[in-house]
């Protein structure tokens, strides 16, 4: 194998590793967001964990954060929690993504 082939394999391995870290950070962000929303919905601990899992699963249905945003917004509106806006949820998403990325960096 040549040096060039070694470099290609190293770049491919790093790319795959980075994708995995991004996926894990996004899943962690969505879990934190689900727990945040569950608190607003006054769910107990078991219900909150289940709800957070549902939020993580919702993100896997379609690319992007819109499905998560729409799910949480609809759930909050269904419980008459209209004081929370889409912008509030996006702000929390940003904060939780920052937190999740920091956690991923600590573990690697």
C-alpha positions as CSV (number, residue, x, y, z in Angstrom):
1,X,0.0,0.0,0.0
2,X,1.2,3.5,-0.8
3,X,1.4,6.5,1.4
4,X,-1.5,8.0,-0.6
5,X,-3.7,4.9,0.1
6,X,-2.9,5.1,3.8
7,X,-3.9,8.8,3.8
8,X,-7.1,8.0,2.0
9,X,-8.0,5.3,4.5
10,X,-7.2,7.7,7.4
11,X,-9.4,10.4,6.0
12,X,-12.2,7.9,5.4
13,X,-11.9,6.6,9.0
14,X,-11.9,10.2,10.4
15,X,-15.0,11.1,8.2
16,X,-16.9,8.0,9.5
17,X,-15.9,8.8,13.1
18,X,-17.0,12.4,12.7
19,X,-20.4,11.3,11.3
20,X,-20.9,9.0,14.2
21,X,-20.0,11.8,16.7
22,X,-22.5,14.2,15.0
23,X,-25.2,11.5,15.1
24,X,-24.6,10.9,18.8
25,X,-24.5,14.6,19.6
26,X,-27.8,15.2,17.7
27,X,-29.5,12.3,19.5
28,X,-28.2,13.6,22.9
29,X,-29.5,17.1,22.0
30,X,-32.9,15.7,21.1
31,X,-33.1,13.7,24.3
32,X,-32.3,16.8,26.3
33,X,-34.9,18.8,24.3
34,X,-37.4,16.0,25.0
35,X,-36.7,16.1,28.7
36,X,-37.0,19.9,28.7
37,X,-40.4,19.7,27.0
38,X,-41.5,16.9,29.3
39,X,-40.8,19.2,32.2
40,X,-43.1,21.8,30.7
41,X,-45.7,19.2,30.1
42,X,-45.5,18.2,33.7
43,X,-44.7,14.5,32.9
44,X,-43.4,12.2,35.7
45,X,-39.9,10.7,35.4
46,X,-41.0,7.6,33.5
47,X,-43.2,9.5,31.2
48,X,-40.5,12.1,30.6
49,X,-38.0,9.4,29.6
50,X,-40.5,7.8,27.2
51,X,-41.3,11.2,25.7
52,X,-37.6,12.0,25.3
53,X,-37.2,8.7,23.4
54,X,-40.1,9.6,21.2
55,X,-38.5,12.9,20.4
56,X,-35.2,11.1,19.4
57,X,-37.2,8.7,17.3
58,X,-39.1,11.6,15.6
59,X,-35.8,13.0,14.4
60,X,-35.0,9.8,12.6
61,X,-38.1,10.0,10.4
62,X,-37.0,12.9,8.2
63,X,-33.8,14.8,7.8
64,X,-33.4,18.1,9.7
65,X,-34.7,19.3,13.0
66,X,-38.2,20.3,11.7
67,X,-39.8,17.1,12.7
68,X,-38.5,17.5,16.2
69,X,-39.6,21.1,16.4
70,X,-43.0,20.3,15.0
71,X,-43.6,17.4,17.4
72,X,-42.7,19.3,20.5
73,X,-44.6,22.4,19.3
74,X,-47.7,20.3,18.6
75,X,-47.5,18.5,21.9
76,X,-47.1,21.7,23.8
77,X,-50.0,23.3,22.0
78,X,-52.2,20.2,22.6
79,X,-51.6,20.7,26.4
80,X,-52.4,24.5,26.1
81,X,-48.7,25.4,26.7
82,X,-49.0,28.2,24.1
83,X,-46.5,30.5,25.9
84,X,-43.7,28.4,24.4
85,X,-43.0,29.5,20.8
86,X,-41.1,27.8,17.9
87,X,-38.4,30.3,18.5
88,X,-38.1,29.3,22.2
89,X,-37.8,25.7,21.1
90,X,-35.1,26.6,18.5
91,X,-33.2,28.5,21.2
92,X,-33.3,25.4,23.4
93,X,-32.2,23.2,20.5
94,X,-29.1,25.5,20.0
95,X,-28.2,25.4,23.7
96,X,-28.7,21.6,24.0
97,X,-26.7,21.0,20.8
98,X,-23.8,23.1,22.2
99,X,-24.1,21.0,25.4
100,X,-24.2,17.7,23.6
101,X,-21.2,18.6,21.4
102,X,-19.2,19.5,24.5
103,X,-20.2,16.2,26.1
104,X,-19.0,14.3,22.9
105,X,-15.7,16.1,23.0
106,X,-15.2,15.2,26.6
107,X,-15.7,11.5,26.0
108,X,-13.4,11.3,23.0
